[in-house]
Amino acid sequence: MNKQEKNQLIEVLDGMLNENKNFYLADISGLTAEENSALRRLCYKREVSLQVVKNTLLKKAFEKNTTDFSELYDVLVGNTSIMQAEAANGPAKVIKEFRTKNEKPILKAAYLEESLYIGDENLAALSDLKSKDELIGDIITLLQSPAKNVILALQSGGNKLSGIVKTLQEKTL
């Protein structure tokens, strides 16, 4: 890879970091070709992009970026893959699901909406995070619940009230 190609790759990585504020760094070394294919298929199915990157190029992209990624420099050792998805918890769920049958990938670090998580011990917490769509759905459900209760109470009360009025009307006739 010549210097121009490296600079282009650094530009691509920098653009990716600016566009998507959610990414995971993982170690997928040691996977067999079959396991690697299975991981890539799972990522594709879950709409998670997986890309193996050179540590030096990723570090240069971090340095070029306006966000301070200096805390991530220490994890740029060995094999590094970058995973990203629209849902902040998407890559964590893929890693957790894939590790039910394999030892890898190992989570090195995650950067989610300006929050930094370093180490594999954060995987469980990251996979349990709710996505933006899930949170919106929960809020809508909570907001609809009291309104539904009021409407149901009025409807059932209206039926009872009309029944009482009809009964009284028939008795008076």
C-alpha positions in Angstrom: 0.0 0.0 0.0 1.6 3.3 -1.1 1.4 6.6 0.8 -1.5 7.9 -1.3 -3.6 4.8 -0.7 -2.9 5.1 3.0 -3.9 8.8 3.1 -7.2 7.9 1.2 -7.9 5.2 3.8 -7.3 7.6 6.6 -9.7 10.1 5.0 -12.3 7.3 4.7 -11.9 6.4 8.3 -12.0 10.0 9.4 -15.2 10.5 7.4 -16.7 7.4 9.0 -15.9 8.7 12.5 -17.6 12.0 11.7 -20.7 10.4 10.2 -21.3 7.7 12.8 -20.7 8.5 16.4 -21.2 4.9 17.4 -18.4 2.4 16.8 -16.9 -0.6 18.5 -13.3 -1.9 18.3 -13.0 -5.6 18.5 -10.3 -8.3 18.2 -11.3 -11.1 15.8 -7.9 -12.7 15.4 -7.7 -16.4 15.7 -11.1 -17.1 14.0 -11.0 -19.7 11.3 -12.1 -18.8 7.8 -15.4 -20.5 8.5 -15.9 -18.6 11.8 -14.9 -15.4 10.1 -17.5 -15.9 7.4 -20.2 -16.8 10.0 -19.4 -13.6 11.9 -19.6 -11.5 8.7 -22.9 -13.1 7.7 -24.3 -12.4 11.2 -23.1 -8.8 10.9 -24.7 -8.4 7.5 -28.0 -9.9 8.8 -28.0 -7.5 11.8 -27.0 -4.5 9.7 -23.6 -4.1 11.3 -20.6 -3.2 9.3 -17.4 -5.0 10.1 -14.0 -3.8 8.8 -10.5 -4.9 9.7 -8.2 -1.9 10.0 -4.6 -1.2 10.5 -3.9 0.2 13.9 -1.5 2.9 12.7 -4.0 4.1 10.1 -6.8 4.1 12.6 -4.7 6.0 15.1 -3.9 8.6 12.4 -7.6 9.0 11.7 -8.2 9.4 15.4 -5.5 12.1 15.6 -7.0 13.9 12.5 -10.5 13.9 13.9 -11.8 16.9 16.0 -13.0 14.5 18.7 -10.4 13.5 21.3 -9.9 9.7 20.9 -6.6 9.7 22.8 -7.9 7.2 25.4 -8.4 4.7 22.6 -4.7 4.7 21.6 -3.8 2.0 24.2 -6.3 -0.5 22.7 -4.8 -0.3 19.3 -2.7 -3.4 19.7 -2.9 -6.6 17.8 -5.7 -7.3 15.4 -8.4 -4.6 15.3 -11.7 -4.5 13.6 -14.1 -1.6 13.6 -17.9 -2.4 13.9 -20.6 0.1 13.5 -24.4 0.3 13.1 -27.3 2.7 13.3 -28.4 1.2 16.6 -25.8 1.9 19.3 -26.2 -1.6 20.8 -26.2 -3.5 17.5 -22.5 -4.5 17.4 -22.6 -5.5 21.1 -25.6 -7.8 20.5 -23.7 -9.3 17.5 -20.6 -9.9 19.6 -22.6 -11.4 22.4 -24.6 -13.6 20.1 -21.6 -14.8 18.2 -19.7 -15.6 21.5 -22.3 -18.1 22.5 -20.4 -20.5 20.2 -17.0 -18.9 20.0 -14.4 -17.2 22.2 -14.0 -14.2 19.9 -14.6 -11.4 19.1 -13.3 -9.7 22.1 -14.5 -6.1 22.7 -11.5 -3.8 23.0 -13.5 -0.5 23.3 -16.7 1.2 22.3 -17.5 4.8 21.6 -21.2 5.7 21.8 -22.5 9.2 21.6 -19.5 10.7 23.2 -19.2 8.0 25.9 -16.2 5.7 26.0 -16.2 2.1 27.2 -12.9 0.3 27.4 -12.6 -3.4 27.9 -14.6 -6.6 27.3 -16.3 -6.4 30.7 -18.6 -3.7 29.3 -20.1 -6.0 26.7 -23.1 -7.1 28.8 -24.0 -3.5 29.7 -23.6 -2.3 26.1 -25.8 -5.1 24.7 -28.5 -4.3 27.2 -28.7 -0.7 26.1 -31.9 0.2 24.4 -31.7 1.7 20.9 -33.2 5.0 20.1 -36.2 3.4 18.4 -36.8 1.1 21.4 -36.7 4.1 23.8 -39.2 6.0 21.6 -41.5 3.0 21.6 -41.3 2.7 25.4 -42.1 6.4 25.8 -45.1 6.2 23.4 -46.4 3.2 25.2 -46.1 5.0 28.6 -47.8 8.1 27.2 -50.6 6.1 25.7 -51.3 4.0 28.7 -53.1 6.7 30.9 -55.1 8.0 27.9 -56.2 4.4 27.1 -57.3 3.9 30.7 -59.4 7.1 30.7 -61.0 6.3 27.4 -61.8 2.7 28.6 -63.2 4.1 31.8 -65.4 6.6 30.0 -66.6 3.9 27.5 -67.5 1.4 30.2 -69.0 4.1 32.4 -71.0 5.3 29.5 -72.4 1.9 28.9 -73.3 1.5 32.5 -74.9 4.9 32.7 -77.0 4.4 29.5 -78.1 1.0 30.9 -79.2 2.6 34.2 -81.0 5.4 32.3 -82.8 2.8 30.1 -83.8 0.7 33.1 -85.2 3.8 35.0 -87.0 4.9 31.9 -88.7 1.5 31.4 -89.7 1.4 35.0 -91.3 4.8 34.9 -93.3 4.0 31.8 
